[in-house]
Amino acid sequence: MARIVITTENAPALPAPLAQGIRKGPLLQASGQLPLDPEAARASISTSSPGGSGM
């Protein structure tokens, strides 16, 4: 079975040497989503939740 690396130029550059996705036969593994701010080129992380509970 061939291993196919899936990439797109429409997504922000990854901060590490990771693949955006890998397909091997019928199995597709997609990478997670980081909260990147494209204008600041850094992670945008909030410690509060919409409910205000903190978690």
C-alpha positions in Angstrom: 0.0 0.0 0.0 1.3 3.4 -0.9 1.7 6.1 1.7 0.4 9.5 0.4 1.4 12.8 2.1 -1.4 15.3 2.0 -0.6 19.0 2.0 -2.1 22.3 1.0 -0.6 25.8 0.4 -3.8 27.4 1.8 -3.0 26.4 5.4 -0.4 28.2 7.6 3.1 26.8 7.7 3.5 24.2 10.4 5.9 25.1 13.2 7.4 21.6 13.2 8.3 19.1 10.5 4.8 17.5 10.4 2.5 16.4 7.7 -1.0 17.9 7.3 -2.3 14.5 6.5 -1.3 11.0 5.6 -3.4 8.5 3.5 -2.5 4.8 3.4 -5.1 2.8 1.6 -8.6 3.5 3.1 -7.1 5.1 6.2 -6.7 8.9 6.5 -4.8 10.5 9.4 -5.3 14.3 9.6 -3.2 16.5 11.8 -4.8 18.5 14.6 -5.5 22.2 14.5 -3.3 24.7 16.3 -4.8 28.1 17.3 -2.4 30.1 15.1 -2.8 33.8 14.5 -1.7 34.3 10.9 -1.0 38.0 11.3 1.2 37.5 14.4 2.6 34.1 13.2 2.3 32.7 16.7 -0.1 30.6 18.8 -3.1 32.4 20.1 -4.1 30.6 23.3 -6.9 31.5 25.6 -7.1 30.1 29.2 -10.8 30.9 29.7 -13.7 28.9 28.4 -17.0 30.4 27.1 -18.8 29.1 30.3 -16.3 30.9 32.5 -15.3 27.7 34.4 -11.7 27.7 33.2 -11.9 24.2 31.8 
